Amino acid sequence: MSDIEKILELLGRIEENQRRAINTQQEHLQIAQAQLDRSNKTVQESIDLQRAAVARQTQVTRIVVPAIVILLILLGYLLLKWRVL
C-alpha cells in the first residue's frame, strides 16, 4: 500500500468517526430536549398547583377570618351578659 492509499484510508476512517460522533450528538440532543420538555411540563404543573393553592387559601381566609371575629364578639357578649368579666 502506498502512502497515498494509507492517507486516504485514514481520512475515510476519520470521516466515518465524525459521522458516528455527529449521530451520537444528535441522539443526545434529542434526549436532552425530551428531558427539558418533561421538566418544563413539571414546572408548569407545579406553578398551576401553587396558584390553585393560593386561590383556595384566599377563599378560606375570606370565610374564616370574619367567622372568627363574629365568634369572638359573641363570646365577649356572653361573658358580659353572664358578668364573668
Secondary structure, DSSP 8 states (H G I E B T S, - for coil): --HHHHHHHHHHHHHHHHHHHHHHHHHHHHHHHHHHHHHHHHHHHHHHHHHHHHHHHHHHHHHHHHHHHHHHHHHHHHHHHTT--
